[in-house]
């Protein structure tokens, strides 16, 4: 379990971690090995100030991703509760160089602070990692004082 400022999150063992909280990067973690696809699985937790509600914030964020990422395609989107907290979920495909990627995002709004956890893997590795990403998302525990 990793404690980052006002939250905790459980990551797979031996994942390399770094952070830059002054720039909104609470955590970047990468798998210790590279699968045959050549793309190392990665989890990134970011925070940002949000002016508005969860749905509006995520709609704007997805529009920005659509403009920035090559071959962006929103494959799934949902809003539900995860461990008792409202969360917005999105899964989308995109390209980085020659690599076809899948990213999953879980986003929470705590007052005016938005948290987004993004898991990214090569498309061919997605079936091996989707449950790992979901399990990590379920462990995110923001301190109620963070709101």
C-alpha positions in Angstrom: 0.0 0.0 0.0 1.3 3.4 -1.0 0.4 6.6 0.9 0.4 9.8 -1.3 -0.4 13.0 0.5 -4.1 12.5 1.4 -4.8 9.1 -0.2 -3.7 5.5 -0.3 -3.5 3.1 -3.2 -2.3 -0.5 -3.6 0.0 -1.3 -6.5 1.3 -4.5 -7.9 4.6 -5.5 -6.2 7.9 -4.3 -7.7 6.4 -1.7 -9.9 8.7 1.3 -10.4 7.2 4.5 -9.1 7.7 8.2 -9.3 5.7 11.3 -8.6 5.7 15.1 -9.1 2.8 16.4 -7.0 3.7 20.0 -7.7 2.7 19.3 -11.3 -0.4 17.2 -10.6 1.4 13.8 -11.0 0.6 11.9 -7.8 1.9 8.6 -9.1 3.4 7.0 -12.2 4.0 3.3 -11.8 5.4 0.9 -14.5 5.5 -2.9 -14.5 9.0 -4.3 -13.8 9.1 -6.2 -17.0 8.2 -5.6 -20.6 5.8 -8.1 -22.3 6.4 -9.4 -25.9 4.3 -6.5 -27.2 7.1 -4.1 -26.2 4.8 -1.8 -24.2 5.3 -1.8 -20.5 2.0 -1.6 -18.5 1.6 1.7 -16.7 -0.6 3.3 -14.1 -0.8 7.1 -13.7 -2.6 9.0 -11.0 -3.1 12.7 -11.6 -5.0 15.4 -9.7 -6.3 18.7 -11.0 -8.6 21.5 -9.9 -12.1 21.0 -11.3 -14.7 23.8 -11.8 -17.9 21.9 -12.2 -19.4 18.5 -11.7 -17.9 15.0 -12.4 -19.8 14.5 -15.7 -19.0 17.9 -17.2 -15.3 17.6 -16.2 -14.9 14.1 -17.7 -16.8 15.1 -20.9 -14.4 18.0 -21.4 -11.4 15.8 -20.6 -12.4 13.1 -23.1 -12.9 15.8 -25.8 -9.3 17.0 -25.1 -8.0 13.4 -25.3 -9.9 13.0 -28.6 -8.0 16.0 -30.0 -4.5 15.0 -28.6 -4.3 11.3 -29.1 -3.8 9.6 -32.4 -6.7 7.4 -33.5 -8.6 8.0 -30.3 -11.7 5.8 -30.0 -14.0 5.8 -26.9 -14.9 2.1 -26.5 -16.8 2.2 -23.2 -18.0 4.8 -20.7 -19.9 4.5 -17.5 -20.7 6.2 -14.2 -21.2 4.2 -11.1 -20.1 3.8 -7.5 -16.7 2.2 -6.7 -16.2 1.4 -3.0 -19.0 3.8 -2.2 -17.8 6.8 -4.2 -19.2 8.1 -7.5 -16.7 7.4 -10.3 -16.6 8.0 -14.0 -15.1 5.2 -16.0 -13.8 5.3 -19.6 -11.9 2.9 -21.8 -10.4 4.1 -25.0 -8.0 3.0 -27.7 -5.3 5.2 -29.2 -1.9 4.9 -30.9 1.6 6.0 -29.8 4.0 5.6 -32.7 3.3 2.1 -34.1 1.8 0.8 -30.8 -1.9 0.2 -30.6 -2.9 1.0 -26.9 -5.8 0.7 -24.6 -6.3 3.0 -21.7 -8.8 2.7 -18.8 -9.6 5.7 -16.7 -11.3 6.0 -13.3 -12.1 9.6 -12.2 -13.3 10.8 -8.8 -14.3 14.3 -7.8 -13.5 15.3 -4.2 -14.9 18.8 -3.7 -12.9 20.8 -6.3 -10.1 18.2 -6.7 -10.3 15.7 -9.5 -8.4 12.5 -9.4 -7.9 10.4 -12.5 -6.2 6.9 -12.5 -5.2 5.8 -16.0 -4.0 2.3 -16.8 -2.4 1.9 -20.2 -1.2 -1.3 -22.1 -0.7 -2.5 -25.6 -4.0 -3.7 -27.1 -2.7 -7.3 -27.3 -1.9 -7.3 -23.6 -5.2 -5.8 -22.4 -6.9 -9.1 -21.4 -3.9 -9.8 -19.1 -4.0 -6.5 -17.4 -7.6 -5.2 -17.2 -8.4 -7.0 -14.0 -5.1 -5.7 -12.4 -6.1 -2.1 -13.3 -9.6 -2.6 -11.9 -8.2 -4.0 -8.7 -5.9 -1.1 -8.2 -8.7 1.4 -8.9 -10.8 -0.3 -6.2 -8.0 0.3 -3.6 -7.9 4.1 -4.1 -8.8 5.6 -0.7 -8.8 9.4 -0.6 -8.8 10.9 2.9 -12.1 12.6 3.5 -10.1 15.7 4.5 -8.8 15.9 1.0 -12.2 17.2 -0.2 
